[in-house]
Amino acid sequence: MKLRLKFVLFITILHIILVLFSLRLLREYKLLFMGIELLILVSVVVSIYLYKSFIQPLNLISAGIESLKDKDFNTKFVKVGQREMDDLIGVYNRMIDELRIERVKLKEQHYFLNKLINASPSGIIVLDFEDRISHLNPSARSLLNSGGKELIGKRLIEIDGILPRKLSALDQGESAIMNVDGLHSYKCRKSHFLDRGFHHHFIMIEELTEEILKTEKRAYGKVIRMMSHEVSNSIGAINSILSSSLNYRDQLKPEDKTDFENAVKVAIERNFRLSRFMTNFTDVVKIPPPVRESYDLNRLLNSVKVLMGPQCESNNIELIMDLTDYPIFVDMDPHQMEQVIVNIVKNSIESIGENGEIYIHMENAPAGRLLIRDNGKGISDEVQKNIFAPFFSTKKEGQGLGLTVIREILINHGFDFSLDTKADGYTDFAIWFEKRPH
């Protein structure tokens, strides 16, 4: 039962009792009856006045509660001239003003924070209580390579890819540098913030690839130039001395002459090989900027087929070309890109050995992508971490230059690329000539 109803009920019962009591005095005490009736009338008037005075604050409070429920912080009450009511109205109006100001501040901060998060080059993923994604900015969506799929509401472990799987293993407060494909490196940190009294976890992902590649190139470039300078100077002087020493072969005994001459020639040849070895390293540092032109990629791939076809046939490897029926023009340096594709196909041949297939597929939508697949040995997780590291090689006598040259040329062109072994056992080298779709 509501308070106002209780008040009305009490007043009504009280006055009914007074009326019944006064009726008993009507015959014997008429004057007293009239006095009591007048008193009852005054009591009714006073009760109505008190009721209005009592119920008005309740109506005010009810109206204020409804405004707060509707999140209306603009409704204010006008003072009525009663001290108690005016005090209550003043308190309510001040409370509404403060709530409105705080609400505007929170909205402005929330709007600014959202703009800041969405504009941030770092990926930001916000998780809910069940470690499901509740929000992520465009950078994070791109890094997770969603492929247009909705990620909100999913756990990181449920998303395909190496990076989401590694992110799901991060502990609270942990920071780690992750290399997902041998090329792209990310600094990731998991932390938390307080929202309405509850802890929410979030993950920040900062891409370090470009910075690491620049630092890496400066470091190995300096070492290679220094080594090349020292080796070239030494080899030139040593070969000069060795060539001059051949003039003394006639002074030797006939039985020693041939051995001496062969030994000196072997030493000179070995020096030349060392010089060529260093030249290969120097060429990595001295890759020139691409001289771009609009060139038909199908034409380039057909020339690679002519060049690498005989080697594939000798290893019983089927080279399958799945090209478009129309030319696809790409803004590139055709000579450098031919070197890239030749190196990729050569790596595929070495991975297969004998009896396999290399599949070259070109697609023009949703973005220009060249895919070179092979059913070779594949790439292990351990090798994947270092696959594009300079001078890293799994071959016994490999120098680790092939993928380094490929990496440098594609980066100079601004083409994105990836190399990994899929679940079906095929190893894919993909090159995007336009912006890579996510």
Secondary structure as the mmCIF struct_conf table of DSSP 4:
data_model
#
loop_
_struct_conf.conf_type_id
_struct_conf.id
_struct_conf.beg_label_comp_id
_struct_conf.beg_label_asym_id
_struct_conf.beg_label_seq_id
_struct_conf.end_label_comp_id
_struct_conf.end_label_asym_id
_struct_conf.end_label_seq_id
HELX_RH_AL_P HELX_RH_AL_P1 LEU A 3 LEU A 23
TURN_TY1_P TURN_TY1_P1 ARG A 24 GLU A 28
HELX_RH_AL_P HELX_RH_AL_P2 LYS A 30 LYS A 69
TURN_TY1_P TURN_TY1_P2 ASP A 70 LYS A 71
HELX_LH_PP_P HELX_LH_PP_P1 PHE A 77 LYS A 79
BEND BEND1 GLY A 81 GLY A 81
HELX_RH_AL_P HELX_RH_AL_P3 ARG A 83 ALA A 119
BEND BEND2 PRO A 121 SER A 122
STRN STRN1 GLY A 123 LEU A 127
TURN_TY1_P TURN_TY1_P3 PHE A 129 GLU A 130
BEND BEND3 ASP A 131 ASP A 131
STRN STRN2 ARG A 132 ARG A 132
STRN STRN3 ILE A 133 LEU A 136
HELX_RH_AL_P HELX_RH_AL_P4 PRO A 138 LEU A 143
TURN_TY1_P TURN_TY1_P4 LEU A 144 ASN A 145
TURN_TY1_P TURN_TY1_P5 GLY A 147 GLY A 148
TURN_TY1_P TURN_TY1_P6 ILE A 152 GLY A 153
STRN STRN4 ARG A 155 ARG A 155
HELX_RH_3T_P HELX_RH_3T_P1 LEU A 156 GLU A 158
BEND BEND4 ILE A 159 ILE A 159
BEND BEND5 GLY A 161 GLY A 161
HELX_RH_AL_P HELX_RH_AL_P5 ILE A 162 SER A 168
TURN_TY1_P TURN_TY1_P7 ALA A 169 ALA A 169
HELX_LH_PP_P HELX_LH_PP_P2 LEU A 170 ASP A 171
TURN_TY1_P TURN_TY1_P8 GLN A 172 GLY A 173
STRN STRN5 SER A 175 ASN A 179
BEND BEND6 VAL A 180 LEU A 183
STRN STRN6 SER A 185 ASP A 195
TURN_TY1_P TURN_TY1_P9 ARG A 196 GLY A 197
STRN STRN7 PHE A 198 GLU A 207
HELX_RH_AL_P HELX_RH_AL_P6 THR A 209 SER A 245
HELX_RH_3T_P HELX_RH_3T_P2 LEU A 246 GLN A 251
BEND BEND7 LEU A 252 LEU A 252
HELX_RH_AL_P HELX_RH_AL_P7 PRO A 254 VAL A 285
TURN_TY1_P TURN_TY1_P10 LYS A 286 LYS A 286
HELX_LH_PP_P HELX_LH_PP_P3 ILE A 287 PRO A 290
STRN STRN8 GLU A 293 ASP A 296
HELX_RH_AL_P HELX_RH_AL_P8 LEU A 297 SER A 314
TURN_TY1_P TURN_TY1_P11 ASN A 315 ASN A 316
STRN STRN9 ILE A 317 ASP A 322
BEND BEND8 ASP A 325 TYR A 326
STRN STRN10 PHE A 329 MET A 332
HELX_RH_AL_P HELX_RH_AL_P9 PRO A 334 ILE A 352
BEND BEND9 GLU A 354 ASN A 355
STRN STRN11 GLY A 356 GLU A 363
BEND BEND10 ALA A 365 ALA A 367
STRN STRN12 ARG A 369 ASP A 374
BEND BEND11 GLY A 376 LYS A 377
HELX_RH_AL_P HELX_RH_AL_P10 ASP A 381 GLN A 384
TURN_TY1_P TURN_TY1_P12 LYS A 385 PHE A 388
BEND BEND12 ALA A 389 ALA A 389
TURN_TY1_P TURN_TY1_P13 PRO A 390 PHE A 391
BEND BEND13 THR A 394 LYS A 395
TURN_TY1_P TURN_TY1_P14 LYS A 396 GLU A 397
BEND BEND14 GLY A 400 GLY A 400
HELX_RH_AL_P HELX_RH_AL_P11 GLY A 402 HIS A 413
TURN_TY1_P TURN_TY1_P15 GLY A 414 GLY A 414
STRN STRN13 ASP A 416 THR A 421
TURN_TY1_P TURN_TY1_P16 ALA A 423 ASP A 424
BEND BEND15 GLY A 425 GLY A 425
STRN STRN14 THR A 427 TRP A 432
BEND BEND16 PHE A 433 GLU A 434
HELX_LH_PP_P HELX_LH_PP_P4 LYS A 435 PRO A 437
#
